[in-house]
Amino acid sequence: MEFCVSADLATPRKDRILHLALRAWLVLLAVCLVPLLHAQGRAECSVIKSSILDRPVRYCVFLPDSFDHDKTRQYPVLYYLHGLGDNEQSLLNFGGWDVIGELRRQGKIGDFIMLAASGGHTFYLNSENGKVRYEDFFIKEFIPQMEKKYRVEGTRATRGITGVSMGGYGALRLAFKYPDEFAAVSAQMPALIADLPKDFTSGGPGSPGSLMGDVFGSPFSSAYFERNNVFAFARSDSAASLKRMKIYFNVGNNDDYGFEQGAQRLDQLLNSRGVPHEFHIYPGGHNPQFVVRHFGDVIEWQWKTIGTKK
């Protein structure tokens, strides 16, 4: 925007009028911005030192505005697991944090804390060779330390987990394996493979098998994969344990990796066991646009569980 001031405005009186007008405009701007800042809160990124992984792990925490104003208040928590190739700043990068802020502004959700740790390409489990124990780190170090640091309520009833792609796989798997820890689990376009194709480990660099190889063994171990698959826990968990948990997942009808087939199989398996859940197939592929388009629905769905006092 360009402002042009003519020479005759250089008089002291007109200078004062211009100065007062500018101050009034700045005050008005500040008043307009305050509600937006209040609704959004802030993001804080740091590292946690892990003795299990023997290295620092980056994480981001997303705090509501009330966190800095009420020092005694405790909060529900939602853990966010990012996808392969992404990192702990994923919520900032694809616009998820903005979606949360807008939902708060509209009064559709209340205040909760969101935590995201860097998961690399671990699929959020312990590697087959035992060298990278990410699952142990997440359950035994990350959750308890973060919940103490950020005044999380620390109860199952107010703890949820969600994820995207690899993170969707991780969220479902961790929730199914530790049903006493999470009240709600959601996943967007989760990396679900019900049956490994015979040529899964072939295809060279960039193929699914090559991307997962160092996690599930090198060479790739089909047996380790099957023991740690989401489907294995969906079958072996007691139906009563699964029924205690709220379950939601969605996927695109044209997923680039065919994950809609795995999602449909999980839907069928849960139905066969009489486990209530919410499953959606929407138009779309496997990309950030699909995630952000339905992210608000996921957050509202999670809030109905973790944000409701039991």
Summary of the structure (lengths in Angstrom):
residues: 310
radius of gyration: 23.3
end to end distance: 52.8
largest distance: 84.7
contacts: 974
relative contact order: 0.12
helix: 45%
strand: 18%
